[in-house]
Amino acid sequence: MPNDAPPADWSPLAILTIDIDAVVTNWRRLSELAGGAECAAVLKADGYGLGADMLAPALADAGCRSFFVAHAREGAVLRSCLDGSGHSGARIFILHGVQEGEVPHFARHRLIPVLSTLRQVSLWRAAGAAALPAALQVDSGMNRLGLPAEAFHDLADGLAGLDVVLLLSHLACADDPDNPMNRHQLERFAAMRRRVPAIPASLANSAGIFNGADFAFDLVRPGIGLHGIDPVQRDLAENPLQSVVELQARILQIREIDPPEVVGYGAAFRAAQRTRLATVSVGYADGYLRALSGRSFGAVGGVKVPLAGRVSMDMLTFDISGLPAGAVQEGDFLELAGPTISIGELARHGGTIGYEILTRLGSRFARRYRKGGDVVENEPSSSHPTVMADVNQ
Ligand SMILES: *Cc1c(COP(=O)(O)O)cnc(C)c1O
C-alpha cells in the first residue's frame, strides 16, 4: 500500500483540521474544574476519531499522566506512541479489561486492565499478574459493565494478591445534571469506596465534571470534552469549551437552476425560484450522516447555506443563493463544521450526539493538526504500518 499513496502535492478534496492547542486548553480547563483531582484523558476509538497518536503526546507534555482506551490493542499502539515521545511513565488503562491469554501483552506494553467481572479478576490472578497494577470497575446503577455491588463486597474481603490502583464506576445520566440518577449513583459508589478507602477512586467522565466537586473523587476521565463538545445538555452558545475540529469540503461545481428543476437523489429538493447551487466533495461515506439530508447547513465566510436535497455517498449540494455574488468559486472550500457550525449543532440537526459525528469522520480527509502556530499533516494512525506491525508480534 505505501507505494500507492498519493504524492503529498495532490489537492485535497476535503480537509479535517484538528486544533491540538485547543484540546490541551480544554484538558486544562477540565482539570481546573475537577479541583485537586487528577485529570486523565480518554482516547478510545483513536481519540474519538481525531488521532490518539497526535493528541496523546501533546496532552502528556501538558502534564496528563493517565490515559484510557477501550481495547488492549489500542493501548499497545498508544504505549509505543507515548514511549516514543518521552512519556514512558504515563499510565494506560484498558476499559474493556483483559481476555484469556492476553496477560503477557499487558505486561509487555505496561497496560492496566480495568477488571469488571469476577472472571477477569481470577484470570488476572491465575496468570500470576497479581504484582502488576490493575483497576476495578464497579457498577453503581448503569448496569452496563462493572462488578455488581454484592460481587464487589465479596471481593473486597480478599483483595490481597491484587495491586488495585484505581476503583472506578461510570455515570449514566451525567449530561443531565438535574437527573436524580446522578446523586443515586454517587451515593452507591461512595458506599463501595468506603470499603477500600486507600484505593484512589474515579467516577466522572466529561459531563460528570460539571456535576459538582463531589463527583471528582481522585481522578476524572474526560473524553468528549477534550474535543470541545459540550458534554452537558444546554444551549449551544453556553459551551465553556474551545472548538477543536474544522471540516471543509472543496466545491466541485457551482451552477444555477430555475423552477421546476430538482436536486440530487429522489429529486428531494425543488427550486422555488432561481437558485444557485454548490456541490462539494464529502458524503455519508465520510461520516456526514445521511440523516442530515435536507436538515443541515454549510457556511462560507460565517454565512450559513442550507443543504439542498439528500446526502450522497461522496457529495453534498448546498443552496448558496444567499451568498453575495462572487463570494465563492469552484475549487474554493466550504465549511461543513467549524467556527460557524459546531459539531454539537451538526449532531442536533442529525438527531444524534457529537460523539457519533466525531467517531465516524472517515479516512478520506487530508488531516491537518494545528499546534503552537504550526500546521502538521498526518494520516489517520490506523494507516501507520510500522506501529501496527509492532503490535502484531
Ligand atoms: C468513554 C468513557 C469515558 C469518557 O466519557 P466522555 O463522556 O467522552 O467524557 C469515561 N469513562 C468510561 C468508562 C468511558 O467508557
The ligand as an SDF file (V2000), in Angstrom:
LIG
                    3D

 15 15  0  0  0  0  0  0  0  0999 V2000
  -15.9270    6.7870   27.2130 C   0  0  0  0  0  0  0  0  0  0  0  0
  -15.7710    6.7710   28.6620 C   0  0  0  0  0  0  0  0  0  0  0  0
  -15.3680    7.9150   29.3520 C   0  0  0  0  0  0  0  0  0  0  0  0
  -15.2600    9.2650   28.7010 C   0  0  0  0  0  0  0  0  0  0  0  0
  -16.5690    9.7850   28.5410 O   0  0  0  0  0  0  0  0  0  0  0  0
  -16.8780   11.2090   27.8980 P   0  0  0  0  0  0  0  0  0  0  0  0
  -18.3400   11.3250   28.0240 O   0  0  0  0  0  0  0  0  0  0  0  0
  -16.4290   11.1270   26.4870 O   0  0  0  0  0  0  0  0  0  0  0  0
  -16.1260   12.2130   28.6780 O   0  0  0  0  0  0  0  0  0  0  0  0
  -15.0910    7.7870   30.7080 C   0  0  0  0  0  0  0  0  0  0  0  0
  -15.2370    6.6010   31.3460 N   0  0  0  0  0  0  0  0  0  0  0  0
  -15.6530    5.4890   30.7100 C   0  0  0  0  0  0  0  0  0  0  0  0
  -15.8060    4.2200   31.4740 C   0  0  0  0  0  0  0  0  0  0  0  0
  -15.9500    5.5300   29.3630 C   0  0  0  0  0  0  0  0  0  0  0  0
  -16.3950    4.4390   28.7360 O   0  0  0  0  0  0  0  0  0  0  0  0
  1  2  1  0
  2  3  1  0
  2 14  2  0
  3  4  1  0
  3 10  2  0
  4  5  1  0
  5  6  1  0
  6  7  2  0
  6  8  1  0
  6  9  1  0
 10 11  1  0
 11 12  2  0
 12 13  1  0
 12 14  1  0
 14 15  1  0
M  END
$$$$
